Amino acid sequence: METILGAAVLLFLLTFVVFLVLAIVQRKQHLKKWLLFSFGSLILVIIFALIPSDTKTKDNTSEKSSATKSSQAKDKSMVLNKPLQYKGSVNGVDLSITKVVIKKTDKRDTNDYTDAEENINKNELPKEYYRVSLFYTINNTTNREIDTSSTNGGDYLKVIDGNNMTYSSSGTFGAYEFDNYLGKIEPHTSIKSSIEILTSNKNFNLQNLRVVVDHTGVTPGTDSDDFAPGGTITFK
């Protein structure tokens, strides 16, 4: 913008000087005509320089407006995104719930599916439902190896909400959970993962949230099914 205006001014000055000299050398009565022509040229160049700038400003404003509307549309699906500081321990295994995210989900939007949707009977899903994501950290402070794929017959972690609703991977919609971690937790190591809960209730009750820990590992040198006891952790 400033470069174009500078060029316009320079062009005007050069034109003015040339035509002024010609007017003086030839006929003085042409001086007024040359001056008008020079000023007209300057005005036309300035207008030409301003038009693209104005158009670009409008285009940028339009793009920003579209981006804002798109962002607002995405935000409508987000019900809750809240950090948590829930901490508890059972038999040397520390469990922390670090964040909860609740998102309104459309069954038809298969691109938004997680492993939770992929592992449930799709016929159970209503047109619209809520996905509750509980992000957690497990810290194994013991000398025992924990294998979350080997349990006493159920899920390694089982969530019980404030309404006393128990969730499990074998539950139907409304009582269904999916743990995204399946594997080993070596002694004195930690892992981070999340549990997905599919429900029709957007007001997931976090009050007095409980998590049942199936076991706390196997002591080295003992039978693989000789689990150290787990227990229930209540977060307040």
N, C-alpha and C positions, 0 to 999 in steps of 0.2 A: 504494500500500500504506500509506504513512505518513499520507496524507490520509484514507483510510477509517478507520484506527484512531483518528485524532484526532477524526473526526466521531462515532465510536462512544463515545469517552470523554466528549465533550461531551453527547451524548444521554443517557448514563448519569447524568451530574451533574445535568442538568436534570430528568430523571425522578425522581432521588433526592430532590432539593429539593422538587419539587411534592408527591410522595407523603408526604414527611416532614411538610410543613406540614399536609397533609390529615389525616394520622394524629394530629397534635397537636391540631388544631382539633376533629376529630370524636372519634375514640376511640383512646386510646393503645394498646389491645390490638391494633389493626391495624398497628402500627409494624413488627412482625416480618414480617408478610405483605408489606408494601410494600418492605421491604429485600430480601427474597428475590426478589420480582418484578423489582426494579431490577438486582440482580446477575445474574439469569437473562437479562434483556434484553441486558446488556453482553456476557455470554458468547456468546449467540447471534449478535450482530452481529460480534464478533471472529472467530468460526468462519466466518461468511459471507464476511468479508473475506479470510480466509486461503485458502479453497478456490480462487478464481480464480487467485490468485497461484501456488499450487502446480501447478495445471493448466497454466498458461502456462509454468512452468519445465520441466515434463515435455515440453511441445510443442516448446520451444526446444531441449531436449536431443535430442529425436527428430530435429528438422531438422538439427542439427549432425552427428548420427550419420549421417544419410542423405547429407549433403554430403561427409562424410569418406569413406564407402564409395564414392561416385561418383568422388571424386578418386583414390582408390586404384585403381579399375577403369581409369581413364584412364591412370594412370601405368604400368600393366602393359604397355601397348603401346610405351612408350618404353624403348629399349635403351640409347641413349647420347645425351647432349646435352653436348657438350664444346667450350669455346672453344679455338682454335688460334692459333698465331703463326707460321705458315708464310709465309715471304717469299722471293721470288726475282725475277730480272729477266732479260730477254732483249732486246737491241738497243733499249734505251730504254723498254721497256714493263715496268712493275712489276706483279707478280701476288702477291696475298696470299690465303691460305686462312685465314679468320677463325673458322670454326666447323664442326663436323660434328654432324649429328643423324641417328641411326639409329632407325627406327620400324618395329615389326612391324605388318604391314598385312594385312587380310582382303580378298580379291578381291571378296567379296559386298558390302562396304561402299563402294558407288559414291560416296557423299557425301564420302568421304575421298580421292577421286581427285585427283591433280594433273595438270598437262599431260603429265607423263611417262607416266601410265597412259592418258591420252586419245590419245597418239600411238604406242602400241605395239599390236601384235596381241593383243587380249584373250585369245585362245585360248592364248597362250604363258604367261599368268600362272597360277601354281599357286594353290591355295586360300589359302595363306598365304605371304607373302614379306616381304622387308625393303626399305624405301626408305631409301637413304643420301643425305642432302642435304649437299653441300659448299658452304658460303657463301664467296663470294670477292669481292675488289675488284681492279679493273684500273685502273691509273693510267698514262695515256699522257703521258709526259714529252717526247715528240718533237714535231716540227713536221708530222708526217704524220697524215692522217686514217685511222682504222681503221674498216672496215666488216665486222662479223663475219658478215654475210649473204653476203659475197663472199669465197670462199676458193680454195685450189688444188684443190678437189674433195672436201673433207671437212669435218669440224667445225672451228670456229675453235679451240676448246679440246678436247683429248682426254686423258682421265684414264687413267693406268696405275697400278694399285695395287701394294702391296708383294709380291704374288704374281705380278707381271708380267702381270696380266690387263689387256687394253686394252679400254676402253669407248668406244662411239660411238653416234650416233643411228641408224645403220644396223644396229647389232648386234641380235641376238636377246636374249631374256630371259637374264640372267646376264652379258651383255656389253653391256648397253644403258644409254645415258645420254641425258639431255635437258637442254640448256642453256636456262635461262629468259630469257637475254638474246639478242636478235637485233636488231642495229642498229649505229649509228655511235658511235664514241668520238672526239670532236674532240680536236685537239692541246691538251695541257696541261689535260685534264679527266679525271675518273675516273667509273667506274660501279660499282654494287654489284649482285650477282645471286647465283644459285645453280645448281648442277648436280645433277640428281636421277639416282641410279643405282638400278635395280631388280635385286635379287639374292636368291638363296635362302640366302646366307651372312650371318648377323648379325655375324660377326667380320670386318668389313671391315678389311683390312690397310693401316694408314696409314704403316707403316715404309717409308722411302725412296719416298714417294709422288711420282709424276712427272706433269707436265702438259705436253703438246705444244702449243705456240702456233703456229698455222698461218703467220701472217705478222705483221709489225709496222707495217702501214699502207702507204699510197701517198704518195709525195712529190708535193706540189702541182705541177701543170703537166706531169706525166708520164702515161703510159697508165694507165688504171684497173686493168689487170691486172699492172702493173709493181710487184709487191709487194716491200717491203723484207723481208729474210729473218727468219723466226721462229726457233724452236728449242725444245729441251726443258729445262724447269726441274725440278730434283730438289730436293725438300724433305727436310731431315734434322732 
